[in-house]
């Protein structure tokens, strides 16, 4: 049985197919058709809803793609849809702003934009264009060209007034407390089950008892198996209620990130030490996905084009794997064995990720190259972690995504740099070595020739940035 | 709605109201009629309608072969799955199988052979979509593979065409090419484009009692769906009703492509007697339906030392996919726009319609025009680079004249040409000359990032080139309470057509738009409609509605003249009031009186575009009633290490005549510009070696997102320049023309790359200019620079 608030109404579901997405639940089970399906793959944002969660006696609102959200993961939360914004016959201020600014044409993407704008307004104190672009990067509009929607965001954020959600917040907090999970919950229907443990120990036990289960964190990749590949997921274990796996702890030596931490929640700690990690996270899918997808999930699914692994590998991050009562720590690059093959054993799961803190003389640079700047998958993702002392490369950890079947270190390139004087000719040797490290493939994102040349050019760019800080090297700096 | 009680206002009050203007007539930035419903989620699309009881969901099984003979289809396994009602193949279609819009070639279900990956082979009706999908996948289809043609150049060389080639010719291009002081030859590939309407293709069909069908569908072309549903069922058109309230985007993708799902639904509804619904999942929509035509272009151009054209020959080869669909007219329109705003002089333009084994390419905003324009803009750039001139200088030199040098290669005289003034205005307002200098200075000291700038014009011909389509109908009822029901043959896909037509009716009848109820396009209200396409929606349907409103208004005037014994000049409608000599009546009062006076308060309206004619055999005439103009100046910054870029600024000046609704018009201009920019930059269609579309969803096919719009976007409409032709309130069409403003971005990217070879060589960057293509352009420039400082080199074939 799971419980959640549909706006202010308590919903209790005893027997519901755990494979059903929030989008289909809304449209097909509840007949609420305001939320639209544009792609069912989390790429267009037409299905955006807002989920409220308890956070220190307040409700924290975040935008999500309902097409990638299994209903089970709403347990204990508040689901707000476009139908909930109009109050007492009056449009909500974000809706009115969209009308006033002529922000809709065909209107099909509009409910999604409205919900992203609603979350933006809730989380902002005034208009900020960069925040607006970030909040809306996961919402595609084919009609307007976006300018009027940015205007609407400005109006909505500048003219923010207390709304019904503010007025009802104390009651909502009380309602959410009343349904806060107290024990492992389960949603099932027929043979399909989704279990929702609250502790790492319970997760370990349940996983050991159900080793065939699929772990559900954000679901941004897993849900595609249902919505795009039409598979059934008979057993899922949802890890999003395990508070111990959602913590970010920063010590003098390391940044420890629970595997179930949403990518948005990883941003502050990683960006502080490594600004390029922050820049990459800004371009990592969309805000809806980052609100939902987790750092552990981005590692766990072992995609050759996941954006976090190359950076984590270059930084020398480690992962803690847990199975039953035992844990082991693994350098992250040892986790990836071959295409979608990992070192993870049966019933073993990633508990946390440990990233070393920045050291003196360490230069970390990361680059993502894709057809579209935002919400696209990398053709090449590169991370360079160099410790340079007195012009000599003390250590070099270099890793790439998109260049091999797994996110992978560039051993020959590293060897060419390590111990060498960092200069142009040495960089050219290291570039040549990249051709030994990688034999990339051609696909619809890029040709193998382009991938290799870009990988080499990114090393050249890294060198240039270290040598001549005043040279402009990034178009993404233009905002 | 105001009260209709007669006693509510005094004569003085009515007189005061009469003196005010209506606020929702033409020229006002009235909000989109559905805006409040869009933002609240209340606007209902076909999939949002309450479903009919006992409904079947229809799922289509696609071919996984590009070209194959179908040896056998076994649908027996489909029926083993509980919930399946029916599985149909081409044999089960009761009427005509082919649903080709102009000529045959598009079987509703594959008939003996498949010609592309994605072609629909069988369709299953079941009680849920998932069941229908499972069942369709359970069918056993045996194929014998045949050799596919997947390359447009291959098809061109083999003359593998869906329709015959066609030529536009003026003067003697061959002689001029030989005698011109300078000559360049080159070639270019131009990519296609997925429409990516946010709402995928959908139809919902209910059988009716006379063997007919009520069809709710998302289509730009209600009458054609009606005709095709009738044909596949083998019933007269009067049995079929199409209802179309709104589309979640169209862009040409629902001009012919909506018919397939509607017809499949109708056939299954006919065979089972049950209501049906078919909604294409995105990945299947992108594989089944056609897109913008990719083109391959070859050119040969002669010019003088200033860059003035002497003679030109252009081969335009459209990649039509497996069937003709609308490719005849689309390649024609590419040919009609191979001049853009330039006087070609002696020109031979050949258009070819290449047949390949991919989905049948179809209408898309601009309808071939953009591809023709990209070709000539590439040529302008290439000429300028070869002469070391600023491309804008060459462009301006070649503009059509006002009174001379003004005959097109299809022998239409270009009248009322405003591109000179618009270019001058935009050059000044965008500070082109200074920014050109600043950019050269920036590029000289920036080793990695390079900026580029381009100012390009648009001249786009307005009218369907199939002249008979330039007609429209409308229907207006005024009810006894003074409320107005408005219907017309156009379809609302987001462009604001319903809003503009309502503004027109409001203007004619001098009432507030809130009095007018806009209703779904419906084939039993207005028959025999043309598609809402060719930017013509408002020009045609607005005029038809104006005609209907004027008919009723004339009846009211005649009635008041009789009733009050006044002259027609004594009767004046204004701001929901009517002055009859010195008496003021409210509009609803007049309607009441007219009703009791037995006056008909309902009228149809009709319009046909004047002046146009075209003799295709002679390739001469006046296919276009008028031209719409625009110009854009774009600045970009390019990363020469990765090929990535960012749009820094775009200034646009666009001509909509006397705007009916500036807010909606600017919305069209901006949206079209960004869509055009996407087409030429990041939107790349990639097929694998077996003809399967690999970019078949938004994860792999990238349309512009919010951060892709220029950081600084300045859009203005040309002011105080009414359309000299007698169009509806002297406005101009706006749907397609601004799409081609996006060409400025493509040219600016190439300008940035050309900076690497001192602007003397045109980089070979096909469209779309993805980061990869840009980087290869950079490499081309770097190689030229390596051996020696490059001197003038002609453009080489790509």
Contacts between the chains, C-beta under 8 A, distances in Angstrom:
chain1	res1	chain2	res2	distance
A	31	B	50	8.0
A	33	B	41	7.4
A	33	B	44	7.1
A	33	B	47	7.3
A	33	B	48	3.7
A	34	B	40	7.2
A	34	B	41	2.2
A	34	B	42	7.1
A	35	B	41	7.0
A	36	B	45	7.6
A	36	B	198	7.2
A	36	B	199	7.4
A	36	B	248	7.4
A	37	B	47	7.8
A	38	B	198	4.7
A	38	B	199	7.6
A	38	B	200	8.0
A	38	B	282	7.0
A	38	B	698	7.8
A	39	B	282	4.4
A	39	B	697	6.2
A	39	B	698	5.0
A	40	B	281	6.7
A	40	B	282	6.5
A	41	B	282	7.1
A	41	B	283	8.0
A	41	B	697	5.7
A	41	B	698	6.7
A	41	B	699	5.7
A	43	B	697	6.8
A	43	B	698	3.6
A	43	B	699	5.1
A	44	B	198	6.6
A	44	B	698	5.3
A	46	B	198	5.6
A	81	B	41	7.4
A	82	B	39	7.8
A	82	B	40	6.8
A	82	B	41	3.8
A	83	B	40	7.3
A	83	B	41	5.2
A	85	B	40	7.2
A	86	B	40	4.9
A	91	B	36	6.6
A	91	B	39	6.4
A	91	B	40	6.5
A	95	B	36	7.9
A	95	B	39	3.9
A	95	B	40	6.2
A	96	B	39	7.8
A	98	B	35	7.5
A	98	B	38	7.6
A	98	B	39	4.7
A	99	B	31	5.8
A	99	B	35	4.5
A	99	B	36	6.0
A	99	B	39	5.8
A	100	B	31	7.9
A	102	B	29	7.6
A	102	B	31	6.6
A	102	B	32	6.9
A	102	B	35	7.5
A	102	B	663	4.7
A	102	B	664	7.2
A	102	B	666	7.9
A	102	B	667	5.5
A	103	B	39	7.9
A	104	B	32	6.3
A	104	B	34	7.7
A	104	B	35	5.6
A	104	B	38	3.9
A	104	B	39	6.4
A	104	B	494	7.8
A	105	B	32	6.9
A	105	B	494	3.6
A	105	B	495	6.7
A	105	B	496	7.0
A	105	B	667	6.0
A	105	B	671	6.5
A	106	B	197	7.4
A	106	B	198	6.7
A	106	B	199	7.3
A	106	B	246	7.3
A	106	B	247	6.4
A	106	B	248	5.0
A	106	B	249	4.4
A	106	B	250	7.8
A	106	B	493	5.9
A	106	B	494	2.8
A	107	B	32	7.9
A	107	B	34	5.9
A	107	B	35	7.9
A	107	B	37	7.3
A	107	B	38	3.2
A	107	B	43	5.0
A	107	B	246	7.2
A	107	B	248	6.9
A	107	B	494	6.6
A	108	B	45	6.5
A	108	B	197	7.7
A	108	B	198	3.9
A	108	B	199	4.6
A	108	B	248	2.9
A	108	B	249	6.2
A	108	B	494	8.0
A	109	B	198	4.8
A	109	B	248	7.9
A	110	B	38	4.3
A	110	B	39	5.8
A	111	B	38	7.8
A	111	B	39	7.7
A	111	B	41	4.7
A	114	B	39	5.4
A	114	B	41	7.9
A	132	B	706	8.0
A	133	B	706	5.5
A	133	B	707	4.8
A	136	B	706	4.6
A	137	B	705	5.5
A	137	B	706	5.8
A	137	B	707	5.9
A	138	B	705	7.9
A	139	B	706	7.2
A	140	B	196	7.6
A	140	B	198	7.1
A	140	B	698	6.7
A	140	B	703	6.0
A	140	B	705	6.4
A	141	B	198	7.7
A	141	B	706	7.9
A	142	B	195	7.8
A	142	B	196	5.4
A	142	B	197	6.4
A	142	B	198	5.9
A	142	B	249	5.3
A	142	B	251	7.1
A	142	B	671	7.7
A	142	B	675	6.9
A	142	B	703	6.4
A	143	B	249	6.3
A	143	B	494	4.8
A	143	B	667	7.5
A	143	B	671	4.8
A	144	B	667	6.0
A	144	B	670	6.6
A	144	B	671	5.0
A	144	B	674	8.0
A	145	B	670	3.9
A	145	B	671	4.4
A	145	B	672	7.7
A	145	B	673	6.2
A	145	B	674	3.5
A	145	B	675	7.5
A	145	B	704	7.8
A	145	B	709	6.0
A	145	B	713	7.9
A	146	B	674	6.9
A	146	B	704	7.9
A	146	B	706	4.6
A	146	B	709	5.0
A	147	B	670	5.4
A	147	B	709	6.4
A	147	B	713	5.7
A	147	B	715	7.8
A	148	B	667	6.7
A	148	B	670	7.7
A	149	B	706	7.2
A	150	B	706	7.2
A	228	B	283	6.8
A	228	B	697	7.8
A	230	B	130	7.4
A	230	B	133	6.6
A	230	B	134	7.9
A	367	B	642	7.7
A	369	B	642	4.9
A	369	B	644	6.3
A	369	B	771	6.6
A	370	B	771	7.8
A	371	B	682	4.7
A	371	B	684	6.7
A	371	B	702	5.1
A	371	B	770	5.5
A	371	B	771	6.3
A	372	B	682	4.9
A	372	B	702	4.0
A	372	B	704	7.5
A	372	B	705	6.2
A	372	B	708	6.6
A	373	B	644	7.2
A	373	B	646	7.1
A	373	B	705	7.9
A	373	B	707	5.8
A	373	B	708	6.8
A	374	B	705	4.8
A	374	B	706	7.5
A	374	B	707	4.8
A	374	B	708	7.4
A	375	B	705	5.7
A	376	B	702	5.6
A	377	B	699	6.8
A	377	B	700	7.9
A	379	B	771	7.7
A	379	B	772	7.5
A	443	B	694	7.2
A	444	B	684	7.5
A	444	B	686	3.8
A	444	B	694	4.1
A	444	B	695	5.2
A	444	B	700	5.8
A	445	B	700	7.5
A	446	B	772	5.5
A	447	B	772	6.6
A	450	B	643	8.0
A	450	B	772	4.5
A	450	B	775	6.4
A	450	B	776	7.7
A	453	B	775	6.8
A	453	B	779	7.6
A	454	B	641	7.6
A	454	B	642	5.4
A	454	B	643	7.8
A	454	B	775	7.1
A	457	B	641	3.9
A	457	B	642	6.2
A	458	B	641	7.1
A	458	B	642	7.2
A	460	B	641	6.3
A	461	B	448	6.9
A	461	B	641	5.1
A	461	B	642	7.8
A	464	B	447	7.7
A	464	B	448	6.7
A	471	B	446	7.3
A	471	B	447	6.2
A	471	B	448	6.4
A	472	B	446	5.7
A	472	B	448	6.7
A	472	B	449	4.8
A	473	B	448	4.9
A	473	B	449	6.8
A	473	B	639	7.5
A	473	B	641	7.5
A	474	B	449	7.9
A	474	B	639	7.2
A	475	B	449	6.5
A	475	B	637	5.3
A	475	B	638	7.3
A	475	B	639	5.0
A	475	B	644	5.4
A	475	B	645	6.0
A	475	B	646	4.2
A	476	B	644	8.0
A	476	B	646	7.2
A	478	B	637	6.0
A	478	B	646	5.0
A	478	B	648	6.3
A	478	B	711	6.4
A	479	B	711	7.0
